[in-house]
């Protein structure tokens, strides 16, 4: 029998699922067609979203017949191997399993701020999935914040567009995650996780307040375009050929304020168990990166020809060791040919660089194009023998089933040989990083390396959209900072838009298992107090508190590692100065602390490199003033006295 909280109304063929605190109600229609509606805080928000899975064995969800339903309240604790928000996550949710005739079921999980569901089948050893419906229909005016794309082949590196949901459809697709914002800070985050042996999902606006899903089909034939690019020349009729007995990806919606959206941990809550027996070797950390500055340190201590050579990489290792960074990254240029992952260029003694790094406690990560990895899968064994610490795999630019499986094959092979992985030219995280936590980060973002395309106007959305999906390799750390109207930047003297404090705060704000220090060691040495701060910011966290937030406007967050708290904030350029008063009531009561802060200087609104430092004693009852200029920021560390 259904529990009272499940609330079956047989006459209407409706199952009502209430979240543990009663804040969310999901009404599931099971009469012939399966659909669900969502009410939040007593108000209906999403209505009659249809669910079907079209396969070579029939369309599951059409002419459906419910056989049974059960519901329970689950209290669950997760401790992620690479904790980006919390080292321990306790969640309470309603789990409901609806079994239908035809050997399939739909599982719902409902918290007080989120709704997630997935299909599961018991249809033998092989199944072709031709399509899956995901319809999201709002009934109130909302603005959609989307990363658009004209085609399935995309690196997820376009700026957000902002469209009224009821405006005419433009025919373009959008990647996930996506954010809907409405009146009174009512927001809906739309995303997915658990995407394994299945394509990534894309959205298309329908012009009447909602979305439908679309998926890339599995490739049948490819054509090589370059050392890093393949084009699909013909496709299968299906989006996935997969095991017929399995659970499919989670589709989820998070509902709430900007703070609640940014704080959500649903990808962790929905994650499958780790596939690795041992994880102690996985080492999140910071990386000194040579590409952004053209591998050209300079100055009186650089008495060698800089470039992708032994002397330069040793210089980067010395810099990393001095500031306690875990890795250096050898990007494109370290190999003699991008097609050969085993032969360094003539100026590089790779074995000596790896040996030297080990002597300094600094690991070496190697860049590779995905196509080279695919054609040389024995490289993982060889790199372990050499002592390489990890790989950066780049330019996948596809998200069909074959490529999703490529990501998993890379993660598994790298884990077997104790290598960490950073995916670039990549889609947003979708659950693989929990199965294989040696996957420390993904790009899939308009990051700082995009130069003029990377503006605060776009970037301030990241805590509410892209970073909610998981780790994000934005490659921060610029020491040459400019306001947008005076911005000029060309490698090797690369610069970033936003104030100095804006760029420093990114280390606290953004979540990634590997966090780059993208600028030139020369610039970091010239700005040592800033460098020491960003080098001290952890990449994994025990606790997170969002202090102030408005999607796309501003964001201030406090994160704890051990006994210390780090605070970071940034804003867009719509106001000349923003003023905030934040309480430090997250600090332990009865304990005295000292805060060291970096704030925008009086001229930072024009000269973006202007900043000031300050220190003061604080405690649990302190109310702190935080001021940020346009495109500005604020960063601090709070330690026990």
N, C-alpha and C positions, 0 to 999 in steps of 0.2 A: 504494500500500500504506500501511497505517497504521503510524505509527512505533511503536517498542517502548514508548515512554512512553504512547502512547494506549492500548495494551493491549487490543486487541479479543479477546473470547472469543466466537467465532462460535456455539458450541454453546448459549450462554445469551443470545445477541443482546444482549450487554452491552458498552458501551464504557466503559473506565475512563480518566478524565482526571485526571492528577496535576498539582498545582501545581508551579511550578519548584523549590521546596524540598522538595516531598513532604509538606507539612503537611496539605493538603486533597486528598481523593480524591472525585471525582464519578463515580458509576456511573450511566450512562444506559441505560435499557432501551428497546430499539427494536423489540420484537416485537409488532406490531399496535398496542398502545397505547404512547405515549412517556411515560416518567417518569424521574425522576432521584432519587438518594439521595446524601447528603453525609456523609462522615466527616471528622472534624477531630482531628488528633493521634492517629490510629489508632482513634478511637471513633466509631461511627455516631451521627449526631445528627438528621438529617432523612431520612425514608424514603418512597420511592415517591410523589413529588410529580408528578402528572399534568400534561401540557402539551397543550392543544388550542387551536385558533383556529377558531371557528365562523363561516363566511362563507356568502354566497349562492351560492358555488361549491363548497360542501362543507365538512366539518369536517376541518381539517388536523390531523393527529396521530391520527386514528382510522383503524384498519386501515392503519397506516403501513407503508411499505416503504422501507427505507434503501437508497439508491443508491450513496452514497460518503461517506467521512469523511476529513478531513485535519486534521492537528494540527501546530502549530509553537510554539516559544518566541519571544515578542516582547519586545524591550527598547525602551521608548518613553519619550520625554521630552516633557512638556507645560510651557508657560510661559503661564499664564492671564493675560489682559489685566488682570483685577482679582484679584490673588492674595490670597485670604483666609487661607491657611495657609502656603503656600510659593510663592515666585516661580518656582521650577523644581522640577518633580516628575518623578522618574525611577522608572519602574515596569517590573517584569518579570512577565509573565503567560503562561499557556498559552492559545492561541487554538485552538479546534476548530470546524470548520464541518461540520455533518451535513446532507447533501442528501437529500431524500426525493422519491419519486414524487408528482407532483401540483404540481410547480413551486414548492416551498417549501423552505426550509432553516432550521435553528436554529443560531445561533452561541452558543458558550459562551466565556467568558473566566474563567480561574481563577488567582487570585493565592494567596499563602500565607495570606491572611486573608479572601478574598472569592470568591464565586461570582456570576457575572452571566450572563444569557442573554437572547436576543431572537429572535423570529420574523422572517423576511423572506420575501417572496413575489415571484414573477414571474408575475402573473396579469392582465396587461393594464392598461388605463388606469383602470378603475373597479372598486371592490370594496366590497361592504357587509359590515361585520364585525358579526355579531349578538352575539357573546360571546367571551370569552377565559378560559380556565381558568388560575388561579394557585392551586395547592394547596400549602400549606406544612404538613407533618406532622412534628411533633417526636416523639421516642420517649423523651425524658427529661422529668421534671417541670420546668417553667419558669414564671416569672411574666411575663405580658404587660403592658406599659406602653403604654396606648393613649389616643389622643384620640378620644373617642366622638362619634357624631352619630346622630340619629334619621332623618335624611333627607339626600339628596344636596345640597340647598341649604344650604350652611354656609360660614362665614367662617374655619373652622379656628381658632376662638378658644375652645375648651373646654379645661378642665383635664384632665390625664391621670387615667385610672382604672387600677387595678392589680389584675389578675385572674389567678387560676391557670388555666393553659391547659386543664387537664383538668376544670375546674369546668363546670357546665351552661351552655350558651350562653344569652345574654340577648336575642338577636335584634337587638342594635344593631350598627351598622356602626362602623368606625374608619377614620380617615384615615392616610395615610402621611406620614412614616416612623413605624415602630413598633419597639419594643425588647423583646426577650425576655431575661430574666436567669435564670441557673441557679446551681448549686453551683460553688464555687471560682472565682467571677468569670468564669464562662463565659457569654458573651452572644452574641445574634444580633440584628443590626440589619437590618430589612426595609424596602426602599424601592424607588424607581423613578427613572429619568431618561430623557432623550430623548423626552419626551412632547410630540410635535408632531402636529397634525392628528389628534388622538386624545383620548379622555377620560382624566381622572385615574382611578386605581384606588382602590377602597375594599376593606377587609377585613371578613370576618365570622367570628367564632370558631365552630368546629363542635362544641365541647364535648368533644372527644376528643383534645385535644392539638394542634390545628392551626387553620388558617384556609382559607377559600376567598375568591376574589375576586368582587367585584360592581362594575358600572359604571353610571353614569348614561347613559340613552339620549339620542340626539340630539333636541333640541326640534323640534317641528313647529309649535307656535303658542305665543305669549307673551301675557301681559296685564300692562300697566303698573300698578304699585301706588303708586309715588311718584316723586319726581325722581331716585331712585337705585336703584330696585328693580323687577325684572320677575319674574313668576312663570311657570313653564312650565305651560301649561294642557293641552297634549297632546304626545305623543311619537311619534317614529318607531319602527319595530320594531328598528332597528339602533342600535348604540352609536357606529358611525363609518361614514361613506361617504367613501372615500379612494382614493388612487391604488393600483391593484392591484400595482404594482411598486415596492416600498419596503421599508425596514426598520422594524419596529415598536419600541415603547419597550423599554428595558432593564428587567428585573426583577433585583434583586440582593439578596444577603445578605452582610453582613460579620460574621465570626466572630472572637471574641477577648475579651480583657480589657476592662475599662472604659477603660483608657488607649488601647488599640488601636482601640476603637470611636470614641473622640473624635478620634483622630489620622487616621482614614481619609480618603482623598481620591478615592474611587471616582467621584463625579460628574464630577470633572475628567478622570480617567483614561478614562472612557467618553464624554467629550464629543465632539461633532462640530466640525469647523473653524468658525472665526469667519466670519460672512457679510460682514463689513465690510472694505473695503479700507484704510481709515484708522481708527485708534483713538486717536491721540494727543490728540484733543479730549475724550475721556472722562475726567472728573475726579471720582474718588471723594473723599469728604471728610466733614466734619462740618457739621451743620445746626443753627442756632438756630431753635427751634420755638415758636410763640406760643399754640397751642391749649391746652396743658396748664395754663397759668397764666391762661387767659382773656384773653390779649393786654392784660394790665394791669400793666406796670412801674409802680413808684411810688417816691417819695422826693424829696429836695430837687432832684435834677437832672431830674425829670419835671414840667415846667411846662406840660403840655398835657393835654387829655382823652384818656386812653388808650383804645384799642380798635382795630378793624380800619381804621385810617386812616393817612394819609401820615406824620404825626409819629411814631406808634408804630413803624411799620415802619422808618423811618429810625433810630430808637433801637435797634432790633434789629440793623440793619446796623452801627451804630457798635460795638455789643457784639461782634458777630461779627468785625469788623475788628480790634478790640483784642486778641482772643484767637486770631486767625489761623484762624477758621472759614471754610470755603469758601462756605457758602450760608446764606440764611434761607428759611424755608418760610412761605408765606401760605396758611393752611388755610381751612376753610370760613368764610365771612364776608367774604372779599375782594371777591367778585363781588356785583353788585346782585341777581342771581338765580342760583341754582345751576343753572338750565337754560340760562343764557347765558354762555359762556366768554369773551366779548369785552368786556363792559361792567362796569367796576369799580363798587363802591358809591359813593355821592355824596361820601363823605368821603375817598376814596382817589384820589390822582393816581398811577396805576400807572406811567406812563411816567417820572415823576420819581423814583419809588422804584427802578425798574430803572436809570435813569441814575446815581442816587446810589450804588447798590450797585456798579456798574461802577467808579465813581471810587474806591471803597474796596477793590476786588478781591473783592467778595462777590456771588455769583450769586443770582438770585431763582427759587425753585421755586413753582409754583402748584398748589393742590389742585383736583381735579375729580372729580365723580361719573362712573362709567364710562358711564352712560347719556347724559350730556351729551357725552362724548367720541365715543361711537358716532354721535350725531346731528350732530356738528360735526367731522368728521375733517379739515376744512381748518384747524383751530386750530393744528396743528403748524407749518404754513407761516407763519401769522400770528405765532405766538409767536417763531419764529426771527427774523422781521422786527423784532419788538419788542425782542429781546435777552433773552428769558426763557431761563433755564439748564436747566430741567427741569420735569417734571410728576409729581405724586403722584395716581395714579388709584385710586379707592376704590370699595368696596361691590360688587365683582363677585359674590361669594357663590355662584357656580356653577362647576362644573368639568367640564361636558360638552364634547363636541367643539367646538361653536360657540364656547363661551367660551374654551377653550384657543386657538382660532384668533384670537379677539379679542385676547388677550394678545400674540400674535405680530404681528398687524396694528399694534397700538400700538407695539411695540418697533421694528418696521421703519420706520414713519412717523416716529417720534421720532428714530431714527438718521439718517434721510434729512435731517432738519433740525437735527441736532446737539443734541438734547435728551436728557438723562438721565431715567430713569424709576424711580419707586418705587411698587410695587404694594401697596395696602392693601385690606382686605376680601378677601384673596387666599388662594389655596392655597399650599402650600409649593413651593419651587423645584423644577423638573423638567427642566432642561436648556436652556431658552430663553436663559438668561443667558450661556451660552457662545456661542451662535449670534449673539446681539445683546448684547454686554457693556455697552452703555449701560443695560441693566436692572441697576441697582445693588443693589436689595434688594426683598424681599417681607415682608409682615407674616405672617399665618397663624400667630399665636402669641398667647397670653394675655400681653400686654406690660404695661408700667407704666401705660399709660393706663387699664387696667381697674381701677385703684385696689385695692379690697379683695380682688378676685379674684386679684390678682397676688401670690402668696406665695412665699417661698423654698422651701417644701415642694414646690411644683410647678416653680418656676423652675430649681432645681438639676438637673433632668433635661435641660434644654435642650442642654448640650454633648454629650449622649449620644443625643439624639433629633432635635429640630427643627433645630438648627444643623448637624447632619451632612448635611442635604439641601442646604444652601447659605445664602446671605445671609439674615439675620433682623433685621427692623426692630422691635426691642423698645422703642425710644424711652426710653433710660435717662437718668439724670442728676439725680435728686432731691436737693435740699439740705435738705428737711424729711424726716427719717427717723424711723421708729417701729418698735417691736416690735409683733407682731400683736395682743397682748391689749389694747393701748392705742390701736390705730390708729383715727384719724378723719381723713377727708379729703373736702373739697368744693372744687371750683374757685371762686375763683382761687387759694386757698391749698392747692394739691394737695400730697400727701405720698406717700411710698412705704414699704412694709414692708421691713425689713432695715436693718442699721447703715449709717452713713455710708461706712465702708470697703467694705462689701458693694456699695453702689451705685456707688462709684468703680471697683471692680474689674471691674464689668461691661464697661467700655470695653476692657479687655484680654481678657476671657473671651469675649465674644460677637463674632461675625463678621458684618460688614455693610459693603457698599460705601458706604452713607451711614449715619452714626451721629448720632442726634439729641442735642442738649443740650436736654432737654425742659423744664427749669425756667425760672423767671423770671430775666431778667438781673439784677434787683434782688437776688435770692438768691445769684446767682453772684458779684456784686460784694461781697456781705457775706462770702463764703467764698472769697476770691481764691486762696489757696494750693491749695485743692481744685480750683478751676476751672482754674487754670493746668496742673495735672497732667492732668485729663481732656482738656483742649484739646490737650495735647501728644501724646496717645496716637494713633498712626497708625490708619488703617482698612484698610490693606493691609500685607502682611507678607512678609518674605523667608524666614523659618524659624519653625517652631513645635515646642515640646517640652512634652508633658504630664508634669508632675512628680509629681502625686498625683491619684488619681481613684478614685471609687467611685460608680457610677451612682445618682443621686438623693440622695447623701449629701454629697459634697464634690468639689471640683475645683480644682486649682492648675495654671496653665499659664504658660510663658515663651515670649515671642514676640520675634523679632529684626527690626528695621528698620535696615538699614545696620550701624553699629557699636554701636548701643544695643539693650538688651534691656528689655522690660517684663514684669513678673510680676503676675498677678492670681489671686486665689483667693476662693472663697466656699463656704458650707456651709449646711445646713438647721438646724432648731432642735432636733434630737433630743438634743444634748449641750450642756451649759452652756459648755464650752470644749473646743476641739479643738487638739491640739498636733502639729506636724509638724517634721521635720528634713529639709531638702532640700539636696542638693549642687548647687553652682553649676558643675559640671564641663562645662556647655555653653558657658561663657565661654572665650575664646581663652587658651591656655596662655601664660605669660610676659608677660601684659598686666595692668596694674593698673587696677582699676575703682573707682568710687564708687557706692554704692547709696543712694537716697533713698526712704524707705518711709512708707506710711500704714498704721497698724494700729489695731484696735479698742482703745478706752480701757478702763480698769478698770471703768467703769460702763455700758459699751455694751450689756450684756445686759439692761438696763432702759431707760436713756436712750440710744437708738440713735444719737444725734448725737455721742456722745463718741468722740474719736479722738486718736491721738498720732502724731507724726512722728519719724523717726530717720534718721541718716546714718551710714555707716561705710565703710571701705575693704574691698574684697573682691577675690578673684581666683578662678582656676580650681579651687583646692583648698578654698575656703570651704564650710563646712556651715552653713546658715542656719536659724534657728529662726523658725517662723511659727505664731503662735497666733491663733485666731479664736473669738469668742464665738458663742453661738447666733444663727443668722441673720446671721452676721458675715462679714467679709471682710478682705482684705489686698491692698495694691496698691503697686507700686514701679517705679522706673526705674533701670536700671543702665547707667552711661555710662563710657567710658574717662576716666581721669584725665589 
